[in-house]
Amino acid sequence: MKSHLTAKSAIALAALAMTAAAEAAIPPVAGPDGRLSVSVSLLPGGRPAYSVTYDGKTILEPSPLGLTMTTADLSSGLALASVDSARIDKEYSQDRIKRSRVHYVANERTYTFADTSGRRLAVTFRVADNDFAFRYSIPSHDGMHATTVTREHSGFDFPAGTTTFLTPQAVPMTGWRGSKPSYEEEYALDAPLGTPSQHGRGYTFPGLFRIGSDGWALVSETGVTSRYCASRLSEGSADGLFTVEYPMPEENNGIGSANPSISLPGCTPWRTVTVGADLAPIVQTTVPFDLVDPLYEAGADYRPGKGTWSWILWQDASINYDDQLRYIDLAAAMGYPYVLIDNYWDRNIGRDRMADLARYAADRGVSLLLWYSSNGLWNHTDQSPLNIMCSSIDRKREMKWLRDLGVKGIKVDFFGGDKQQTMQLYEDILSDANDHGLMVIFHGCTLPRGWERMYPNYVGSEAVLASENFIFDQHFCDVAAANAALHPFIRNAVGSMEFGGTVLNKRMHREPDKGNLRRTSDVAELAMAVLFQSPAQNFALAPGNLTDAPALCLDFMREVPTAWDETLLIDGYPGRYAVVARRSGDRWYVGGINATAGPLQLDLRLPMLAGRSAALYRDKYAKGAERDLRKTGRLTLATDFEPVLESVKVDADGIVPVTILPQGGIVITSK
């Protein structure tokens, strides 16, 4: 038979055959149970890519890999040079994440690619049962021992029909006196692929994706240190491709490079994806911590816990000596170990009187945490103390004074960027604070990326549209339940979230007849103490709550832990409702909230409580409230609810039927 192939088509077919043969020769890597599988390939032009399936269903279509650097372009023209495999099996203890004991098992495969000049790029994939992660390793080449990465080509290409749960990256130098980006934007829920972000700057990590009826995926990163910058997701194309983007040049007032520089040989941070047929693996994942190790020894016996915080309701005017005495007394009455004193303490209280305040607190079994600005030159905030934490000499001198005063920790605010220089500042603050026995909370800040494990004195970050916004705009009170039903699935799934929540005031103000109106019930507020995970929790309680809040609420807030041994998702859907169970020792706490428009009837599966007695906190409508709500159609108010505490006996099947009122909550605790 005579061939009708032209020379050009013959060459093309031969190239396709070689590509197919090369792909067939590249072994995939699957998780230990075989359900999650990652396949690596070379696309035409020698472009490395990977794809992902779970239970045989496509989670990611062929997605790009590769780096472009000032010293080499290792994103195309590559050939596979070698494949190496390993088994990862490690156990560790961690006292400030979702569970205290972790056993991480994963299969690892490193794919090394080379260009025609012999320059190499290794991509390491680690695949566990519900998580996979990858990072790049770059050896020195051409006599070069340092490089700047100008572009990371890594992408996540989701199938058609995927919907997104994302929060936009803010425009640099906007917001409060130019302090953004600070990871404090609102989420768009169940948005179709191709939906533009609010500000046109892409999206912050983490990002949650629903792949139709085939499963869920949570995308983030971990292991970011001073040796790299933090990253974000691109805008995303209509066909589902999101890529890794570096910081914007304008961040931090334009100070520092937007591109990371690394020594060679060197590694990038891990890009992580948690996958599940349902949302349980998303809520329960520990992958941000599985991939990293502590960077230094703890300098003290750090004991994060609960605290009070005057600023959240009483604002700047409360940062004075007498009001702080009242909040110290509140902490002592609640059995809380800490009081957080916010901005302007150096001006309004003064350093000399701070010693008196620290002694007063110590006499009542309470320790101080003090607020600082991170800087004085990359935004226009003027809250003091300023110009201390950004200077090594001033920072160490200040931390010695804090240690001598008996202060146990600091809260550092207003970072406003993700550049490598800023990551260096986070690390320097943490390291110096550890040398002086101080815990660190970050505020107005980036997402923590494995830091609970990496830095022993790190105890929490805001990095969320948190409780302070209740003061500023009624809208944020109106959507409080929806956000509470969202964060366990996204923001709080990858790191500690110091939200500053659980408000028992009916209005967001020092005066009872002023300020924005709380929409959520008291029990919903109690549930947030369980739903939100952070080892340090500065709750939005006020001195008046000791007499105006229900005793059952105060008793619960005295006993609820901030450190957990186990976390389980019981039920929920992002932004609609959430029920999460957490264990401390042998005691379980189950918190649930309903952000839908009507009562939610659920049969909660709680096998850990089967046959046991439990305490159930639930809502009932105040007299006439249900009738008034139906008649007027208005939004609920905190005053529409009354909390109820009752004892229940859980059947042998562990099923607990509950009804959660709209904007209300439930809490169940084992006895």
HELIX and SHEET records of a PDB file:
HELIX    1   1 ALA A    7  ALA A   25  1                                  19    
HELIX    2   2 TRP A  176  GLY A  178  5                                   3    
HELIX    3   3 GLU A  251  GLY A  254  5                                   4    
HELIX    4   4 ALA A  280  GLN A  284  1                                   5    
HELIX    5   5 VAL A  287  ASP A  290  1                                   4    
HELIX    6   6 TRP A  311  TRP A  314  1                                   4    
HELIX    7   7 ASP A  316  SER A  318  5                                   3    
HELIX    8   8 TYR A  321  MET A  334  1                                  14    
HELIX    9   9 TRP A  345  ASN A  348  1                                   4    
HELIX   10  10 ARG A  351  ASP A  363  1                                  13    
HELIX   11  11 SER A  392  LEU A  405  1                                  14    
HELIX   12  12 GLN A  420  ASP A  435  1                                  16    
HELIX   13  13 TRP A  451  MET A  454  1                                   4    
HELIX   14  14 ASN A  469  PHE A  472  1                                   4    
HELIX   15  15 GLN A  474  ASP A  478  1                                   5    
HELIX   16  16 ALA A  480  ALA A  484  1                                   5    
HELIX   17  17 HIS A  487  PHE A  489  5                                   3    
HELIX   18  18 ARG A  491  VAL A  494  1                                   4    
HELIX   19  19 ASP A  522  LEU A  531  1                                  10    
HELIX   20  20 ASN A  545  ASP A  548  1                                   4    
HELIX   21  21 ALA A  551  GLU A  559  1                                   9    
HELIX   22  22 PRO A  607  LEU A  609  5                                   3    
HELIX   23  23 ALA A  625  THR A  632  1                                   8    
HELIX   24  24 ALA A  638  ASP A  640  5                                   3    
SHEET    1   A 4 VAL A  29  ALA A  30  0                                        
SHEET    2   A 4 LEU A  36  LEU A  43 -1                                        
SHEET    3   A 4 ARG A  47  TYR A  54 -1                                        
SHEET    4   A 4 LYS A  57  PRO A  64 -1                                        
SHEET    1   B 4 ASP A  73  LEU A  74  0                                        
SHEET    2   B 4 LEU A  67  MET A  69 -1                                        
SHEET    3   B 4 ALA A 146  GLU A 152 -1                                        
SHEET    4   B 4 SER A 261  SER A 263 -1                                        
SHEET    1   C 5 ALA A  79  SER A  93  0                                        
SHEET    2   C 5 ARG A 101  ALA A 114 -1                                        
SHEET    3   C 5 ARG A 120  VAL A 127 -1                                        
SHEET    4   C 5 ASP A 131  ILE A 138 -1                                        
SHEET    5   C 5 GLY A 266  CYS A 267 -1                                        
SHEET    1   D 9 ALA A  79  SER A  93  0                                        
SHEET    2   D 9 ARG A 101  ALA A 114 -1                                        
SHEET    3   D 9 ARG A 120  VAL A 127 -1                                        
SHEET    4   D 9 ASP A 131  ILE A 138 -1                                        
SHEET    5   D 9 TRP A 270  GLY A 276 -1                                        
SHEET    6   D 9 TRP A 216  THR A 222 -1                                        
SHEET    7   D 9 GLY A 207  ARG A 210 -1                                        
SHEET    8   D 9 THR A 163  LEU A 166 -1                                        
SHEET    9   D 9 ALA A 188  PRO A 192 -1                                        
SHEET    1   E 3 GLY A 155  ASP A 157  0                                        
SHEET    2   E 3 LEU A 241  GLU A 245 -1                                        
SHEET    3   E 3 ARG A 232  LEU A 233 -1                                        
SHEET    1   F 7 TYR A 458  SER A 461  0                                        
SHEET    2   F 7 MET A 439  PHE A 442  1                                        
SHEET    3   F 7 GLY A 409  ASP A 413  1                                        
SHEET    4   F 7 SER A 367  SER A 373  1                                        
SHEET    5   F 7 TYR A 338  ILE A 341  1                                        
SHEET    6   F 7 LYS A 306  TRP A 309  1                                        
SHEET    7   F 7 GLN A 537  ASN A 538  1                                        
SHEET    1   G 2 ARG A 507  MET A 508  0                                        
SHEET    2   G 2 ASN A 516  LEU A 517 -1                                        
SHEET    1   H 6 GLU A 566  TYR A 573  0                                        
SHEET    2   H 6 TYR A 577  SER A 584 -1                                        
SHEET    3   H 6 ARG A 587  ASN A 594 -1                                        
SHEET    4   H 6 GLY A 665  SER A 670 -1                                        
SHEET    5   H 6 SER A 613  TYR A 621 -1                                        
SHEET    6   H 6 PHE A 641  LYS A 649 -1                                        
SHEET    1   I 2 LEU A 600  ARG A 605  0                                        
SHEET    2   I 2 ILE A 655  ILE A 660 -1                                        
END                                                                             
